[in-house]
Amino acid sequence: MGAINKDKARFDTRLSLEQKQLFEKAALLGGYRSLTDFIIVTVQEKAREILEESERIIASERDKELFFDSLENPPVPNLVLKHAKDEYEKMLPKK
């Protein structure tokens, strides 16, 4: 008996005849070698798209929290910022 490849997993599903014909036609028109290749590539692309969107939303939420937290609890200005403020004020016209 041959060794089992641990890097592979099997996925079985049942399709309606209509779904199978639709997928086979799309695979043929898309230039895929087989229905299996078409399904794997298409599902993998969709999965990555969903995960990337989810990560963008999570990052966006995190950015929003950081932004509003910095507005509500601003950090104390450091020496560089204070110096920049002083230099900026020197450039403003005197009142």
N, C-alpha and C positions, 0 to 999 in steps of 0.2 A: 504494500500500500504506500502511495506517495505521501510526501510531507504536505501538510496544509500550509498555505501561504497566509501568515498572520497579518499581512498588510492589506488583505482584501476582505470584503464583506459582501454578502449576498442580499439583494433586495428583490422580493417577489411581489407582484401585484396583479390584479385582474382588471382588464379593460373591457369596456363594451366594444363590440365590433366596430361601431361608428368611431369611437375614440382611436382604436388601433388603425383604422384606415386613414383617419385624419392625420395622425402622427406619422404614419408611413409616407404619406404624400408629402408632408412638410419636410421629412428627413430626405426624401429623394430630391425635392426641389432645392433644398438647402445644401445639397452636395455632401451629406453625411454618408459614411460607409455603411451604417446600419441604423435600424430603429433604436437599438440600445445606445449607440454613440450619440444620436440626436437627443435622446431623453437625458442621458447623463450630462452632456454639455449644456443643454438648455436649463435643466434643473440646477446645475451647479452655478451657472451665471445668475439665475434668479435668486438663489440662496445668498450669493455674495452681495447682490444688489440690496436685498432685504437687510442683511447684516450691516452693510455700510450705512444704509439709511438709519438704522437703529443706533449705530455708533455716533452718527452726526447728531441725532436727537439728544443722545446722552451727553455728548460734548457740548452741545448748545445749551442744555439745561445747566451743566456745570459752569459754563462761561457766564450764564445769566446769574447764577448764584454768586459767583465771584464778583461780578460787576456790582450787583446790588449790595453785597456785603461791604465792598470797598467804599460805596457811597454812604452807607449807614455807619461804617466804622473806618473812616479814612486813616491811613497810616500817618504817623508823625513825619513831617518833612525832614529829610536828612540834609547834611551840609551842602551837598551838590545842588539839591533843589533850592535851598535857601539862597545860594550864590546865584543860581540862574534867575531867580526872582529879582534879586537886587540888580543884576545886570540888565534885566528887562526894564525895570523901573527907571534906570538911568537913561534909557533910550526914549522914554516917553516924554512928550513936551511938558514943561513945567506949567502948573496951573496958577 
